Amino acid sequence: MKTKHTPLPWSYWIDEEKKQAYIEGADYFKIHDLYTGATYREGNAELICRACNCHDKLLEALKELLFASQVVDGSEKPTDEDINRLLDAHGAAQIAITEAEK
C-alpha cells in the first residue's frame, strides 16, 4: 500500500523575522519548518516543493517512455500507432522535465 502524503501542490513562504521557511500543502497545513542558514533557506524550500510537485508527472512520463520505446525496439515493424505512442511519450517527458526545471 502506498503511503499517503499531504496533498499537492506544495508551496513555501519565508518568515524573514523568524529567519525560517515554511512548507505547506494544498490544504494549507504546515508540512515542515526549515531553520537552515539564510544562504540556503529559500533555495531548499523551493527545491523540496518543486521536486514533490513534479514527482508523479516525471514518474508517469518515464514509465510511458520506457514502455513505448520497448514496444518499438522489440518490434520488427512497429505500427504507426506504436511510433505515435513513442512520440507522445517523448513529448510528455519533455514537458515534465521543463516543469521540473522551472
Biopython code that builds the backbone (N, CA, C, O; Angstrom):
import numpy as np
from Bio.PDB.StructureBuilder import StructureBuilder

atoms = [
    (1, "MET", "N", (0.843, -1.184, 0.000)),
    (1, "MET", "CA", (0.000, 0.000, 0.000)),
    (1, "MET", "C", (0.888, 1.247, 0.000)),
    (1, "MET", "O", (1.854, 1.334, 0.758)),
    (2, "LYS", "N", (0.552, 2.198, -0.851)),
    (2, "LYS", "CA", (1.325, 3.430, -0.957)),
    (2, "LYS", "C", (1.033, 4.339, 0.247)),
    (2, "LYS", "O", (-0.123, 4.559, 0.607)),
    (3, "THR", "N", (2.088, 4.852, 0.850)),
    (3, "THR", "CA", (1.939, 5.768, 1.979)),
    (3, "THR", "C", (1.369, 7.091, 1.482)),
    (3, "THR", "O", (1.797, 7.608, 0.450)),
    (4, "LYS", "N", (0.413, 7.631, 2.210)),
    (4, "LYS", "CA", (-0.202, 8.908, 1.826)),
    (4, "LYS", "C", (0.682, 10.071, 2.268)),
    (4, "LYS", "O", (1.473, 9.959, 3.205)),
    (5, "HIS", "N", (0.522, 11.186, 1.567)),
    (5, "HIS", "CA", (1.251, 12.400, 1.933)),
    (5, "HIS", "C", (0.301, 13.588, 1.829)),
    (5, "HIS", "O", (-0.817, 13.461, 1.330)),
    (6, "THR", "N", (0.751, 14.718, 2.297)),
    (6, "THR", "CA", (-0.027, 15.949, 2.239)),
    (6, "THR", "C", (-0.349, 16.261, 0.778)),
    (6, "THR", "O", (0.512, 16.098, -0.086)),
    (7, "PRO", "N", (-1.576, 16.706, 0.486)),
    (7, "PRO", "CA", (-1.975, 16.969, -0.902)),
    (7, "PRO", "C", (-1.047, 17.970, -1.602)),
    (7, "PRO", "O", (-0.594, 18.948, -1.008)),
    (8, "LEU", "N", (-0.784, 17.695, -2.869)),
    (8, "LEU", "CA", (-0.005, 18.580, -3.739)),
    (8, "LEU", "C", (-0.932, 19.595, -4.386)),
    (8, "LEU", "O", (-2.137, 19.344, -4.425)),
    (9, "PRO", "N", (-0.469, 20.693, -4.881)),
    (9, "PRO", "CA", (0.921, 21.113, -4.880)),
    (9, "PRO", "C", (1.337, 21.681, -3.526)),
    (9, "PRO", "O", (0.513, 22.188, -2.764)),
    (10, "TRP", "N", (2.620, 21.583, -3.252)),
    (10, "TRP", "CA", (3.195, 22.176, -2.063)),
    (10, "TRP", "C", (3.738, 23.555, -2.414)),
    (10, "TRP", "O", (4.115, 23.819, -3.555)),
    (11, "SER", "N", (3.770, 24.414, -1.430)),
    (11, "SER", "CA", (4.339, 25.754, -1.628)),
    (11, "SER", "C", (5.136, 26.121, -0.373)),
    (11, "SER", "O", (5.109, 25.411, 0.632)),
    (12, "TYR", "N", (5.834, 27.231, -0.459)),
    (12, "TYR", "CA", (6.631, 27.652, 0.684)),
    (12, "TYR", "C", (6.499, 29.151, 0.854)),
    (12, "TYR", "O", (6.121, 29.869, -0.071)),
    (13, "TRP", "N", (6.814, 29.600, 2.034)),
    (13, "TRP", "CA", (6.887, 31.032, 2.297)),
    (13, "TRP", "C", (7.978, 31.258, 3.331)),
    (13, "TRP", "O", (8.297, 30.386, 4.140)),
    (14, "ILE", "N", (8.532, 32.447, 3.273)),
    (14, "ILE", "CA", (9.674, 32.810, 4.119)),
    (14, "ILE", "C", (9.223, 33.803, 5.182)),
    (14, "ILE", "O", (8.552, 34.791, 4.883)),
    (15, "ASP", "N", (9.594, 33.531, 6.411)),
    (15, "ASP", "CA", (9.370, 34.475, 7.507)),
    (15, "ASP", "C", (10.723, 35.074, 7.847)),
    (15, "ASP", "O", (11.514, 34.479, 8.579)),
    (16, "GLU", "N", (10.979, 36.263, 7.304)),
    (16, "GLU", "CA", (12.282, 36.909, 7.499)),
    (16, "GLU", "C", (12.520, 37.255, 8.967)),
    (16, "GLU", "O", (13.654, 37.207, 9.443)),
    (17, "GLU", "N", (11.454, 37.602, 9.680)),
    (17, "GLU", "CA", (11.604, 37.975, 11.089)),
    (17, "GLU", "C", (12.101, 36.795, 11.924)),
    (17, "GLU", "O", (12.991, 36.952, 12.759)),
    (18, "LYS", "N", (11.517, 35.603, 11.695)),
    (18, "LYS", "CA", (11.926, 34.407, 12.433)),
    (18, "LYS", "C", (13.086, 33.677, 11.758)),
    (18, "LYS", "O", (13.636, 32.719, 12.302)),
    (19, "LYS", "N", (13.446, 34.151, 10.559)),
    (19, "LYS", "CA", (14.551, 33.578, 9.793)),
    (19, "LYS", "C", (14.348, 32.090, 9.516)),
    (19, "LYS", "O", (15.242, 31.275, 9.745)),
    (20, "GLN", "N", (13.153, 31.750, 9.018)),
    (20, "GLN", "CA", (12.893, 30.373, 8.652)),
    (20, "GLN", "C", (11.918, 30.318, 7.477)),
    (20, "GLN", "O", (11.238, 31.292, 7.155)),
    (21, "ALA", "N", (11.877, 29.161, 6.862)),
    (21, "ALA", "CA", (10.964, 28.918, 5.746)),
    (21, "ALA", "C", (9.939, 27.879, 6.190)),
    (21, "ALA", "O", (10.237, 26.998, 6.996)),
    (22, "TYR", "N", (8.741, 27.995, 5.657)),
    (22, "TYR", "CA", (7.674, 27.046, 5.954)),
    (22, "TYR", "C", (7.204, 26.409, 4.654)),
    (22, "TYR", "O", (7.029, 27.097, 3.647)),
    (23, "ILE", "N", (7.001, 25.104, 4.676)),
    (23, "ILE", "CA", (6.441, 24.392, 3.538)),
    (23, "ILE", "C", (5.047, 23.943, 3.946)),
    (23, "ILE", "O", (4.841, 23.408, 5.036)),
    (24, "GLU", "N", (4.090, 24.174, 3.047)),
    (24, "GLU", "CA", (2.717, 23.779, 3.343)),
    (24, "GLU", "C", (2.104, 23.093, 2.133)),
    (24, "GLU", "O", (2.538, 23.292, 0.998)),
    (25, "GLY", "N", (1.084, 22.279, 2.397)),
    (25, "GLY", "CA", (0.406, 21.553, 1.340)),
    (25, "GLY", "C", (-0.740, 22.340, 0.753)),
    (25, "GLY", "O", (-1.022, 23.463, 1.171)),
    (26, "ALA", "N", (-1.402, 21.738, -0.226)),
    (26, "ALA", "CA", (-2.538, 22.382, -0.879)),
    (26, "ALA", "C", (-3.668, 22.660, 0.112)),
    (26, "ALA", "O", (-4.501, 23.536, -0.116)),
    (27, "ASP", "N", (-3.688, 21.912, 1.207)),
    (27, "ASP", "CA", (-4.701, 22.110, 2.244)),
    (27, "ASP", "C", (-4.283, 23.178, 3.259)),
    (27, "ASP", "O", (-4.977, 23.396, 4.253)),
    (28, "TYR", "N", (-3.151, 23.841, 3.009)),
    (28, "TYR", "CA", (-2.601, 24.921, 3.833)),
    (28, "TYR", "C", (-2.109, 24.471, 5.203)),
    (28, "TYR", "O", (-1.849, 25.307, 6.067)),
    (29, "PHE", "N", (-1.978, 23.161, 5.415)),
    (29, "PHE", "CA", (-1.389, 22.685, 6.656)),
    (29, "PHE", "C", (0.124, 22.695, 6.512)),
    (29, "PHE", "O", (0.668, 22.285, 5.486)),
    (30, "LYS", "N", (0.795, 23.171, 7.557)),
    (30, "LYS", "CA", (2.257, 23.250, 7.538)),
    (30, "LYS", "C", (2.832, 21.838, 7.526)),
    (30, "LYS", "O", (2.429, 20.980, 8.312)),
    (31, "ILE", "N", (3.784, 21.613, 6.619)),
    (31, "ILE", "CA", (4.444, 20.321, 6.500)),
    (31, "ILE", "C", (5.764, 20.329, 7.249)),
    (31, "ILE", "O", (6.109, 19.376, 7.947)),
    (32, "HIS", "N", (6.503, 21.434, 7.089)),
    (32, "HIS", "CA", (7.859, 21.450, 7.643)),
    (32, "HIS", "C", (8.351, 22.877, 7.843)),
    (32, "HIS", "O", (7.984, 23.784, 7.095)),
    (33, "ASP", "N", (9.182, 23.064, 8.857)),
    (33, "ASP", "CA", (9.889, 24.323, 9.084)),
    (33, "ASP", "C", (11.346, 24.097, 8.695)),
    (33, "ASP", "O", (11.932, 23.066, 9.025)),
    (34, "LEU", "N", (11.921, 25.058, 7.999)),
    (34, "LEU", "CA", (13.342, 24.979, 7.654)),
    (34, "LEU", "C", (14.087, 26.057, 8.421)),
    (34, "LEU", "O", (13.801, 27.245, 8.274)),
    (35, "TYR", "N", (15.039, 25.642, 9.237)),
    (35, "TYR", "CA", (15.821, 26.575, 10.038)),
    (35, "TYR", "C", (17.241, 26.723, 9.501)),
    (35, "TYR", "O", (18.139, 27.138, 10.232)),
    (36, "THR", "N", (17.447, 26.390, 8.239)),
    (36, "THR", "CA", (18.798, 26.459, 7.683)),
    (36, "THR", "C", (19.250, 27.907, 7.573)),
    (36, "THR", "O", (18.448, 28.833, 7.700)),
    (37, "GLY", "N", (20.527, 28.087, 7.339)),
    (37, "GLY", "CA", (21.071, 29.435, 7.206)),
    (37, "GLY", "C", (20.417, 30.206, 6.071)),
    (37, "GLY", "O", (19.875, 29.616, 5.137)),
    (38, "ALA", "N", (20.472, 31.504, 6.159)),
    (38, "ALA", "CA", (19.812, 32.377, 5.186)),
    (38, "ALA", "C", (20.257, 32.108, 3.750)),
    (38, "ALA", "O", (19.486, 32.319, 2.814)),
    (39, "THR", "N", (21.481, 31.648, 3.570)),
    (39, "THR", "CA", (22.001, 31.394, 2.226)),
    (39, "THR", "C", (21.192, 30.325, 1.510)),
    (39, "THR", "O", (20.979, 30.428, 0.302)),
    (40, "TYR", "N", (20.734, 29.299, 2.224)),
    (40, "TYR", "CA", (20.083, 28.157, 1.594)),
    (40, "TYR", "C", (18.590, 28.024, 1.911)),
    (40, "TYR", "O", (17.914, 27.188, 1.310)),
    (41, "ARG", "N", (18.077, 28.805, 2.814)),
    (41, "ARG", "CA", (16.706, 28.634, 3.299)),
    (41, "ARG", "C", (15.686, 28.608, 2.164)),
    (41, "ARG", "O", (14.939, 27.640, 2.024)),
    (42, "GLU", "N", (15.650, 29.658, 1.361)),
    (42, "GLU", "CA", (14.646, 29.733, 0.307)),
    (42, "GLU", "C", (14.920, 28.701, -0.795)),
    (42, "GLU", "O", (13.989, 28.081, -1.308)),
    (43, "GLY", "N", (16.171, 28.521, -1.151)),
    (43, "GLY", "CA", (16.511, 27.545, -2.177)),
    (43, "GLY", "C", (16.120, 26.126, -1.786)),
    (43, "GLY", "O", (15.603, 25.371, -2.610)),
    (44, "ASN", "N", (16.366, 25.761, -0.521)),
    (44, "ASN", "CA", (15.982, 24.432, -0.051)),
    (44, "ASN", "C", (14.474, 24.246, -0.082)),
    (44, "ASN", "O", (13.978, 23.212, -0.532)),
    (45, "ALA", "N", (13.751, 25.239, 0.393)),
    (45, "ALA", "CA", (12.291, 25.155, 0.405)),
    (45, "ALA", "C", (11.749, 25.036, -1.016)),
    (45, "ALA", "O", (10.854, 24.234, -1.282)),
    (46, "GLU", "N", (12.296, 25.839, -1.925)),
    (46, "GLU", "CA", (11.833, 25.808, -3.325)),
    (46, "GLU", "C", (12.133, 24.459, -3.961)),
    (46, "GLU", "O", (11.287, 23.915, -4.671)),
    (47, "LEU", "N", (13.315, 23.909, -3.722)),
    (47, "LEU", "CA", (13.689, 22.624, -4.295)),
    (47, "LEU", "C", (12.794, 21.497, -3.786)),
    (47, "LEU", "O", (12.347, 20.658, -4.569)),
    (48, "ILE", "N", (12.534, 21.471, -2.501)),
    (48, "ILE", "CA", (11.667, 20.443, -1.921)),
    (48, "ILE", "C", (10.282, 20.503, -2.553)),
    (48, "ILE", "O", (9.733, 19.472, -2.942)),
    (49, "CYS", "N", (9.716, 21.694, -2.657)),
    (49, "CYS", "CA", (8.375, 21.846, -3.243)),
    (49, "CYS", "C", (8.357, 21.440, -4.716)),
    (49, "CYS", "O", (7.465, 20.714, -5.155)),
    (50, "ARG", "N", (9.339, 21.909, -5.471)),
    (50, "ARG", "CA", (9.388, 21.597, -6.904)),
    (50, "ARG", "C", (9.535, 20.089, -7.122)),
    (50, "ARG", "O", (8.859, 19.518, -7.977)),
    (51, "ALA", "N", (10.407, 19.451, -6.361)),
    (51, "ALA", "CA", (10.627, 18.006, -6.511)),
    (51, "ALA", "C", (9.356, 17.221, -6.183)),
    (51, "ALA", "O", (8.993, 16.294, -6.907)),
    (52, "CYS", "N", (8.697, 17.584, -5.120)),
    (52, "CYS", "CA", (7.462, 16.887, -4.737)),
    (52, "CYS", "C", (6.350, 17.130, -5.746)),
    (52, "CYS", "O", (5.628, 16.202, -6.110)),
    (53, "ASN", "N", (6.208, 18.360, -6.197)),
    (53, "ASN", "CA", (5.130, 18.700, -7.127)),
    (53, "ASN", "C", (5.314, 18.043, -8.483)),
    (53, "ASN", "O", (4.325, 17.771, -9.164)),
    (54, "CYS", "N", (6.541, 17.781, -8.897)),
    (54, "CYS", "CA", (6.831, 17.196, -10.214)),
    (54, "CYS", "C", (6.973, 15.685, -10.184)),
    (54, "CYS", "O", (6.976, 15.050, -11.239)),
    (55, "HIS", "N", (7.088, 15.103, -9.027)),
    (55, "HIS", "CA", (7.405, 13.680, -8.896)),
    (55, "HIS", "C", (6.469, 12.785, -9.703)),
    (55, "HIS", "O", (6.941, 11.996, -10.521)),
    (56, "ASP", "N", (5.168, 12.885, -9.496)),
    (56, "ASP", "CA", (4.221, 11.974, -10.148)),
    (56, "ASP", "C", (4.247, 12.116, -11.664)),
    (56, "ASP", "O", (4.212, 11.119, -12.385)),
    (57, "LYS", "N", (4.308, 13.344, -12.143)),
    (57, "LYS", "CA", (4.314, 13.572, -13.590)),
    (57, "LYS", "C", (5.594, 13.041, -14.229)),
    (57, "LYS", "O", (5.543, 12.446, -15.306)),
    (58, "LEU", "N", (6.735, 13.248, -13.584)),
    (58, "LEU", "CA", (8.001, 12.729, -14.097)),
    (58, "LEU", "C", (7.998, 11.202, -14.120)),
    (58, "LEU", "O", (8.421, 10.598, -15.106)),
    (59, "LEU", "N", (7.528, 10.580, -13.055)),
    (59, "LEU", "CA", (7.481, 9.129, -12.979)),
    (59, "LEU", "C", (6.561, 8.551, -14.052)),
    (59, "LEU", "O", (6.912, 7.575, -14.714)),
    (60, "GLU", "N", (5.398, 9.147, -14.222)),
    (60, "GLU", "CA", (4.455, 8.701, -15.247)),
    (60, "GLU", "C", (5.063, 8.832, -16.649)),
    (60, "GLU", "O", (4.937, 7.919, -17.466)),
    (61, "ALA", "N", (5.709, 9.945, -16.923)),
    (61, "ALA", "CA", (6.317, 10.168, -18.239)),
    (61, "ALA", "C", (7.438, 9.166, -18.506)),
    (61, "ALA", "O", (7.556, 8.646, -19.616)),
    (62, "LEU", "N", (8.252, 8.897, -17.503)),
    (62, "LEU", "CA", (9.349, 7.939, -17.673)),
    (62, "LEU", "C", (8.828, 6.529, -17.910)),
    (62, "LEU", "O", (9.357, 5.809, -18.757)),
    (63, "LYS", "N", (7.808, 6.131, -17.178)),
    (63, "LYS", "CA", (7.236, 4.790, -17.364)),
    (63, "LYS", "C", (6.671, 4.635, -18.772)),
    (63, "LYS", "O", (6.895, 3.615, -19.423)),
    (64, "GLU", "N", (5.944, 5.634, -19.238)),
    (64, "GLU", "CA", (5.359, 5.568, -20.569)),
    (64, "GLU", "C", (6.435, 5.577, -21.647)),
    (64, "GLU", "O", (6.336, 4.840, -22.628)),
    (65, "LEU", "N", (7.446, 6.392, -21.474)),
    (65, "LEU", "CA", (8.542, 6.451, -22.440)),
    (65, "LEU", "C", (9.274, 5.112, -22.503)),
    (65, "LEU", "O", (9.603, 4.636, -23.589)),
    (66, "LEU", "N", (9.527, 4.509, -21.355)),
    (66, "LEU", "CA", (10.194, 3.213, -21.312)),
    (66, "LEU", "C", (9.342, 2.145, -22.008)),
    (66, "LEU", "O", (9.851, 1.368, -22.817)),
    (67, "PHE", "N", (8.051, 2.112, -21.692)),
    (67, "PHE", "CA", (7.158, 1.119, -22.303)),
    (67, "PHE", "C", (7.093, 1.308, -23.822)),
    (67, "PHE", "O", (7.253, 0.349, -24.577)),
    (68, "ALA", "N", (6.863, 2.523, -24.257)),
    (68, "ALA", "CA", (6.719, 2.793, -25.690)),
    (68, "ALA", "C", (8.008, 2.486, -26.446)),
    (68, "ALA", "O", (7.962, 1.969, -27.562)),
    (69, "SER", "N", (9.155, 2.799, -25.851)),
    (69, "SER", "CA", (10.424, 2.526, -26.535)),
    (69, "SER", "C", (10.689, 1.026, -26.618)),
    (69, "SER", "O", (11.268, 0.554, -27.596)),
    (70, "GLN", "N", (10.268, 0.270, -25.596)),
    (70, "GLN", "CA", (10.433, -1.183, -25.638)),
    (70, "GLN", "C", (9.555, -1.805, -26.718)),
    (70, "GLN", "O", (9.978, -2.748, -27.386)),
    (71, "VAL", "N", (8.339, -1.292, -26.898)),
    (71, "VAL", "CA", (7.440, -1.801, -27.930)),
    (71, "VAL", "C", (8.051, -1.568, -29.305)),
    (71, "VAL", "O", (8.099, -2.481, -30.129)),
    (72, "VAL", "N", (8.517, -0.350, -29.551)),
    (72, "VAL", "CA", (9.100, -0.018, -30.850)),
    (72, "VAL", "C", (10.397, -0.793, -31.064)),
    (72, "VAL", "O", (10.633, -1.316, -32.152)),
    (73, "ASP", "N", (11.233, -0.868, -30.039)),
    (73, "ASP", "CA", (12.529, -1.546, -30.151)),
    (73, "ASP", "C", (12.360, -3.053, -30.354)),
    (73, "ASP", "O", (13.151, -3.673, -31.065)),
    (74, "GLY", "N", (11.349, -3.638, -29.742)),
    (74, "GLY", "CA", (11.148, -5.082, -29.809)),
    (74, "GLY", "C", (10.336, -5.547, -31.014)),
    (74, "GLY", "O", (10.121, -6.744, -31.199)),
    (75, "SER", "N", (9.897, -4.617, -31.815)),
    (75, "SER", "CA", (9.059, -4.960, -32.955)),
    (75, "SER", "C", (9.873, -4.930, -34.238)),
    (75, "SER", "O", (10.668, -4.017, -34.462)),
    (76, "GLU", "N", (9.664, -5.945, -35.085)),
    (76, "GLU", "CA", (10.348, -5.948, -36.379)),
    (76, "GLU", "C", (9.851, -4.797, -37.243)),
    (76, "GLU", "O", (10.621, -4.157, -37.959)),
    (77, "LYS", "N", (8.564, -4.550, -37.162)),
    (77, "LYS", "CA", (7.978, -3.454, -37.936)),
    (77, "LYS", "C", (6.934, -2.748, -37.063)),
    (77, "LYS", "O", (5.766, -3.137, -37.044)),
    (78, "PRO", "N", (7.366, -1.712, -36.344)),
    (78, "PRO", "CA", (6.421, -1.004, -35.472)),
    (78, "PRO", "C", (5.295, -0.376, -36.294)),
    (78, "PRO", "O", (5.503, 0.102, -37.409)),
    (79, "THR", "N", (4.107, -0.391, -35.711)),
    (79, "THR", "CA", (2.958, 0.218, -36.373)),
    (79, "THR", "C", (3.017, 1.731, -36.202)),
    (79, "THR", "O", (3.781, 2.250, -35.388)),
    (80, "ASP", "N", (2.202, 2.426, -36.980)),
    (80, "ASP", "CA", (2.098, 3.882, -36.816)),
    (80, "ASP", "C", (1.640, 4.226, -35.405)),
    (80, "ASP", "O", (2.077, 5.218, -34.823)),
    (81, "GLU", "N", (0.751, 3.392, -34.862)),
    (81, "GLU", "CA", (0.256, 3.623, -33.501)),
    (81, "GLU", "C", (1.401, 3.500, -32.487)),
    (81, "GLU", "O", (1.489, 4.294, -31.552)),
    (82, "ASP", "N", (2.273, 2.506, -32.673)),
    (82, "ASP", "CA", (3.428, 2.340, -31.780)),
    (82, "ASP", "C", (4.348, 3.559, -31.840)),
    (82, "ASP", "O", (4.797, 4.063, -30.810)),
    (83, "ILE", "N", (4.616, 4.017, -33.042)),
    (83, "ILE", "CA", (5.508, 5.171, -33.228)),
    (83, "ILE", "C", (4.876, 6.431, -32.652)),
    (83, "ILE", "O", (5.563, 7.229, -32.014)),
    (84, "ASN", "N", (3.583, 6.620, -32.868)),
    (84, "ASN", "CA", (2.884, 7.789, -32.311)),
    (84, "ASN", "C", (2.887, 7.760, -30.793)),
    (84, "ASN", "O", (3.029, 8.798, -30.146)),
    (85, "ARG", "N", (2.729, 6.563, -30.222)),
    (85, "ARG", "CA", (2.763, 6.449, -28.760)),
    (85, "ARG", "C", (4.140, 6.846, -28.232)),
    (85, "ARG", "O", (4.250, 7.526, -27.212)),
    (86, "LEU", "N", (5.185, 6.416, -28.933)),
    (86, "LEU", "CA", (6.540, 6.787, -28.526)),
    (86, "LEU", "C", (6.759, 8.291, -28.647)),
    (86, "LEU", "O", (7.354, 8.901, -27.760)),
    (87, "LEU", "N", (6.287, 8.890, -29.729)),
    (87, "LEU", "CA", (6.426, 10.342, -29.906)),
    (87, "LEU", "C", (5.640, 11.104, -28.841)),
    (87, "LEU", "O", (6.117, 12.112, -28.321)),
    (88, "ASP", "N", (4.440, 10.628, -28.515)),
    (88, "ASP", "CA", (3.643, 11.258, -27.454)),
    (88, "ASP", "C", (4.350, 11.147, -26.102)),
    (88, "ASP", "O", (4.373, 12.097, -25.320)),
    (89, "ALA", "N", (4.927, 9.970, -25.842)),
    (89, "ALA", "CA", (5.645, 9.763, -24.580)),
    (89, "ALA", "C", (6.864, 10.669, -24.503)),
    (89, "ALA", "O", (7.183, 11.205, -23.442)),
    (90, "HIS", "N", (7.536, 10.835, -25.621)),
    (90, "HIS", "CA", (8.701, 11.716, -25.682)),
    (90, "HIS", "C", (8.278, 13.157, -25.379)),
    (90, "HIS", "O", (8.945, 13.857, -24.617)),
    (91, "GLY", "N", (7.189, 13.585, -25.968)),
    (91, "GLY", "CA", (6.684, 14.942, -25.715)),
    (91, "GLY", "C", (6.277, 15.141, -24.267)),
    (91, "GLY", "O", (6.549, 16.193, -23.688)),
    (92, "ALA", "N", (5.619, 14.132, -23.664)),
    (92, "ALA", "CA", (5.217, 14.231, -22.264)),
    (92, "ALA", "C", (6.442, 14.301, -21.361)),
    (92, "ALA", "O", (6.439, 15.018, -20.360)),
    (93, "ALA", "N", (7.481, 13.563, -21.711)),
    (93, "ALA", "CA", (8.715, 13.596, -20.922)),
    (93, "ALA", "C", (9.364, 14.970, -21.006)),
    (93, "ALA", "O", (9.858, 15.487, -20.004)),
    (94, "GLN", "N", (9.367, 15.566, -22.202)),
    (94, "GLN", "CA", (9.941, 16.904, -22.359)),
    (94, "GLN", "C", (9.188, 17.924, -21.523)),
    (94, "GLN", "O", (9.804, 18.781, -20.888)),
    (95, "ILE", "N", (7.856, 17.843, -21.514)),
    (95, "ILE", "CA", (7.034, 18.762, -20.723)),
    (95, "ILE", "C", (7.331, 18.594, -19.226)),
    (95, "ILE", "O", (7.507, 19.577, -18.506)),
    (96, "ALA", "N", (7.384, 17.341, -18.770)),
    (96, "ALA", "CA", (7.648, 17.077, -17.346)),
    (96, "ALA", "C", (9.019, 17.595, -16.937)),
    (96, "ALA", "O", (9.169, 18.150, -15.849)),
    (97, "ILE", "N", (10.014, 17.421, -17.790)),
    (97, "ILE", "CA", (11.357, 17.914, -17.494)),
    (97, "ILE", "C", (11.366, 19.440, -17.425)),
    (97, "ILE", "O", (11.972, 20.022, -16.525)),
    (98, "THR", "N", (10.697, 20.078, -18.371)),
    (98, "THR", "CA", (10.628, 21.545, -18.389)),
    (98, "THR", "C", (9.988, 22.067, -17.099)),
    (98, "THR", "O", (10.476, 23.032, -16.511)),
    (99, "GLU", "N", (8.900, 21.432, -16.661)),
    (99, "GLU", "CA", (8.240, 21.860, -15.421)),
    (99, "GLU", "C", (9.131, 21.648, -14.210)),
    (99, "GLU", "O", (9.137, 22.461, -13.286)),
    (100, "ALA", "N", (9.889, 20.548, -14.214)),
    (100, "ALA", "CA", (10.779, 20.271, -13.084)),
    (100, "ALA", "C", (11.940, 21.232, -13.012)),
    (100, "ALA", "O", (12.476, 21.483, -11.933)),
    (101, "GLU", "N", (12.339, 21.779, -14.162)),
    (101, "GLU", "CA", (13.480, 22.693, -14.204)),
    (101, "GLU", "C", (13.110, 24.146, -13.938)),
    (101, "GLU", "O", (13.995, 24.999, -13.872)),
    (102, "LYS", "N", (11.844, 24.443, -13.786)),
    (102, "LYS", "CA", (11.422, 25.838, -13.553)),
    (102, "LYS", "C", (11.984, 26.357, -12.263)),
    (102, "LYS", "O", (11.738, 27.507, -11.900)),
]
sb = StructureBuilder()
sb.init_structure("model")
sb.init_model(0)
sb.init_chain("A")
sb.init_seg("    ")
for serial, (resi, resn, name, xyz) in enumerate(atoms, 1):
    if name == "N":
        sb.init_residue(resn, " ", resi, " ")
    sb.init_atom(name, np.array(xyz, "f"), 0.0, 1.0, " ", f" {name:<3s}", serial, name[0])
structure = sb.get_structure()
